[in-house]
């Protein structure tokens, strides 16, 4: 079953085959998460689409949202064909994961999507155009393990395309850049070419940049914006506010993400280095390894700022993201220490209860 062409068209390959090896001889099958709807999931499987929910053990052992399936995940399931439903027991190791810190004060990871090959960073060539946002998104994509492609949409209403392209190229070294007009159906062939059979892409960008229009063009038809999820189950409706893994006529798949009002970093050490490789290269030339690029002597970064060979706004963006990353990392360490303390308390309580039973 594991080499079935149905699974391959949903992105199954030798990486996931290896992850499934421990479960191969048990009564398990696999599926890929297409939609997450509260506590229920729609999966693509060899037998078609099925509804699924996680088993009690997974729910009990989960330490946070990151331990639950996300859109794009491959999961190990026990199928109930007579009911068109399944139970999820395990999440297979992820190739890539696209994460952010959940909105608000709580320090917890939210996995927006998993096992993405290419992330299309969509920016409008209108008032939405924002280099600092592109830098932030690039840092997150590099950290995820996926490959970024920048898509500048709405070329039909932009009078200075070449200038905008030069500005993006100045902050996105070596990243493929596409200029399109989704409204006029121009330039989207390049996106289709990237999404070959079994390849998964995701559209990321703020509301109004044209992600849904691009998705419709890739599909070759208008998507239904609202449809009934399941009659008689009282689970509401699925709307475009949800992430969804969508098979394309080209053989690839696309995840259309809703516009995000808030995008806080979850991790970013390597992602920042990739996205700001020019600043990182300058920092290595500073006299002191822990240079803060403030008042230290022989600071290559400050010298570049004074010569205007480094854009001050770009450096401020780098410094801001770096501070944000270190803050989140500190909060993660504090939360991990608290969880470990609670775990030992629970184990001690269980041990003491077992001793009392023996007495």
PyMOL commands that set and color helices and strands:
alter all, ss='L'
color gray80, all
select helices_A, chain A and resi 5-8+14-23+56-61+65-67+81-83+131-144+155-157+161-169+189-194+211-219+269-275+277-283+300-307+312-358
alter helices_A, ss='H'
color red, helices_A
select strands_A, chain A and resi 29-37+40-45+48-54+74-80+85-91+97-101+109-114+118-124+147-153+176-179+200-204+227-228+237-238+244-247+253-256
alter strands_A, ss='S'
color yellow, strands_A
deselect
rebuild
show_as cartoon
